[in-house]
């Protein structure tokens, strides 16, 4: 993740409301500066601090890489003008804006020597529109914003249902030079449960462990340790996968269910009882044990994914009524 600073002399309203960053591909003389180049360095998942009239009043999360586009119009009758780079960004306005001037003494030693978005006084450097923020400065600003960045990230992450994190990792894969195109395609296909990963899962799993469905045309290959958390080997490891019916995949992926090492279905106590009954969780297929290799990944799922909304867990072996102690 990279942190970026964007300066606006007056208002950032148009871009906040429109969910984008936009900058011409060059200045009026036809030359490019670092801000122009930085537009093509923005990656999905990067954090943008929006500074308008000298205050950080919004944070954004980059959704996609830059695309060539005219400047968005300011109204229904306004004709788009100028060719530029447009980056989709989801912004969240801050409850407590931050005035960098009030913290100039802390910020000053951490400013980059070149292309700094702030002056030593803490005032915005309006000659710099878009600049990368050094890691120590980004960490300080997060602390000064008192978890507003983290809360914004969580809110946007929930709205996008985890798709942004996966997309960000996929973009990083395309940037890697230590693996070839074939390996990149294998890893990306594994994210959607296809290719080499699915073939390896099918050598171990033969049916959905909840519904009992055997017809693989109706089953999805699902990572036990999530793709976004797995290393290259784990992304393609058949022992890190299950074949699940689509609705069971949905529950497993979001931590509403998991499995014990002996194959017993574990159900979150927070799962809607109607869903539990309507989707057949109270009478799952007979349990059978997982392999030692699968158990390693299941341990991760139970600790890091299952029941992350809090509370204990229930086993259908315990009639679905008592919490495991």
N, C-alpha and C positions, 0 to 999 in steps of 0.2 A: 504494500500500500504506500502510495506517495501522497503527501499533502501539498496543496497548491493554494496560492493567495491571489485573489482577483480584486483589483482596485476600480472603484467607480467614483468620479468626482462628486456626483450628487446622489442619484438614486439607482438602485439595482432592481427596481420594481418590474420592469419589462422582462428581464431574464428570470427573475424569481417566479413570476406568474406564468411565464411561458416554458419554464423548465428547460433552459438551455444556456449555453455560453456561445457567443458568436464573435468572430473577429475577422476583418478582411484578410485576404491572403498576403497582402503587402500594404505598405503605407502609401500616401499620396504620391510619393516620388518613385514608386515601383520597387523599392528595396524592402527587405524583410529584417525585422529585429527578433530578439529572442522570444518575445511574447508570441509572435506569429509562429515560430518554430515549436513553442511549447504546446500549442493547440493540438499538434499531432503526437504529442507525448502523453497526453491524458489517456488513462486506461480505465476500464470498468472497475469500480470499487474504490478508485481514488477519492480522497476527501478534498473538497473545495471550501475555503473560508472566504466568504463574500464580505468585502469591506466597502461600505458606502458612506460618504461624507465623514470619513475618519473613524468609523466604528464597525466592528464585526457584528453584523446583525442577522446573518443566516449562514448555515452550513449546507453543503450539497454533496451528493454522492454521484460520481460519474456513472452513467448507465451504458454508454456505448462509445466507441472511438469516433474521432472527428469524421465528418462527411462534408463533401463540397455542397454548399447551399447558398442562395442569396440571403441577404439580411432579411429577417422576418419583418413584415409590415407592422406598423404601429396601430393599424386599425383596419376595418373592413374595406375601406376605400383606398388604403395606402398601398402603392405598388412596391414590391420588394426591389431593392437596389443593391448593387455591388455584389461581386462574387466573394465568398469567404468560406471559413471553416465553421461548422456548427457542431457542437457537442451536446447531446442530450444529458441533462443533469437533473436529478430530483432534489429540490431544495426544501429545507425546513427552517422556518424563521425561529430565532432564539428569543426566549422569554426575557433573558437578561443580556442585552448587547454588551460587548466588551470594547472599552476605549483603550487602545494600545498606549496612548500618551500617559495614562494613569499608571502604567507598568514599564515605563521606558527604561528604568535602571536595570530591571531584570531582563528585558528583551534585548537591549543594546549589545551585550557581549555575544549574543547568539545570531546576530544578523549576518547574512552571507556577505562576503567582501565585494561581490559584484552582483548586479541584477537584484538588489534588495528591494522588496516591495515597501519597506518602511525606512524612514530616515532615523538617525540616531535619537532624535527628539521623540520618536514614536509616531510622528505624523506620517500619513500615507505618502508614498513616492508616486505621484501621478504620472511620472514618465514611464513607469513600469505597470503594465496592465495585468499580466499573468506571469507569476513566478513560482518556482518550486521552493518549498519551505524546508530548510535543513531539519533533520530528525530531532536534534535537541530543542530547536525552537518550536517544532510541532508539539513535542511533549509538554513544553512549558505552556503553550497556548491551550492545550487540552486541560491542563490543571487549572489555569486561570478561568476557563469557561465552565468549571465546576460540573463536569459530566454532561454538559449540554451536547457535546459532540457525540458521546457514547449513546445518549438517549436518542439523538437524531438518527444515528446509524441503526439502532435497534428498530426504530419506527419504520424506517425505509425498508429495512430487511424483512420485517413482517409483511409490509405491503407487497413486496416482490416475491414473497413465499420462497426464499432461498435461491431464487434463480440467479440473482446478481452474483452471489459468491461463486457459484459454479461457472458463470460466464467469465468472471474475472480470472479464475484459474485456467479456463480454456484459452483466454487471450494470452496468459503468461506462457502456456504451452507453445503457442505459435511463435513466441519470441525466442524460445530456447534454441541454442545452437549445438548443444551437446547430444542431441538425438536427431535422427533423420526424419523425413516426411512420413515414412511408413510407420515409425514408432509414434509420431504425433497423432496420426489418424487412429491408431489402435487405442491410444489413451482417450482421445475425444469420443470415439465410438463407445468406449466402455462407460462413459458418463451417462449415456442413454440406454445402457444395458444391451448393447449390440456387439457384433464382431467377435474377436478372440475371447473377450470376457464372457459373453453369453455361452459360447461353445464350451468353455472350461467349466462354467457353472453346471451345464447340462450333463457333464460327466459325473457330477456328484449328486445333484438334486434331480428328482424325477417328477415331483408334483408339488402343488401348493401345500404347505404344511398346515394351513388352516382350513381351506375349503376342500382339499383332497383332489382337486382337478388335475388330471393327467395330461390333457391336451395342451401341448406347449404353445399352440397358436394363441391361447388366451392367457398366457402367463408372462410376467415381466421379470427379467433378470435384475435383481436389486442388490446393491452393495450393502453388506452388513456394517462394516466400518465405512462411513460415508465417503463417496468419491472425493469430495473436497478436502477431507482430512487424511486421505490415504497417500502413500508414496507411490512411485511408478509401479513397483512390483505388486503392491496391494491392489492397485486399480485394475490389474489384469488377473489377479489371483482367483481361480475358481472357488477356493475355500472361503473367499470373502464375499460370496454371493448366495442368494436364495432365488428360487422361482416362486413368485407370488401372484395371486390374482390381483387385478388392478386396484380394487378397493382395499385389499390387505396391504399391498405395496404402499398405498397412501398412508395408512395407519402406522406401518413400520417405519417409513421414512420420516415421519413427524414425531416419532417417539411415543405414540399412543399405545403401542404394543411392543413386546420383545419376546425372547424365548430363553428358558433355562437350558442348561447344558444337556439335560435329558430330553429336550424337545417340548417340554410343557410350555403352553402359551401363557405369557404374562400380560396382564391388561392394566393399563393406567386407571387409577381410581377416578381420574378427572374425565375419562371418556364418557360422553353422553350415553346413559343407559339405553336409550332407544336405539342408538347406533349399534351398541354392543349386541342387542337382541336382534335387530333387523338384519345385521350383516353376519349373523351366524357365529358369533364369537363364543357363545355359551356352549355350543356343541361342536368344537373343532375336530378335525381329523385326528385319528390316534397319534399320539406323540411317539417319536423315535429319536434316539440320541444323535447328537451331532458328532462329527469327527473331532479329534484333538485340534486339528488346524482350524476348523470352524469356530471352536470354542474360544480361541484367542481373540478373534474378531467380535464374537458375541459379547465377550467380557467388556470390550470397548463400547459396544452399543448400549449395554445395560448401564454402564457408568457415565457415558457422555451424551447419550441421545435419549434413552428411555426416561420418562418421568421428569424431564427437565423443567416442567412447569411446577414441580414440587410434589410433596406427598410420598406415600409409600407405593407399593405395587401389590397386585392381587394375582393369584394363580387360579386357573380354572380347576385345578386339582383340589383347591380349598373351597370349592363350591361358589367361588366368585364373591364371597361375603366377608371373609376375614383377610386382613392385611398380613403379609409376611412380616415377621419380626426379625 
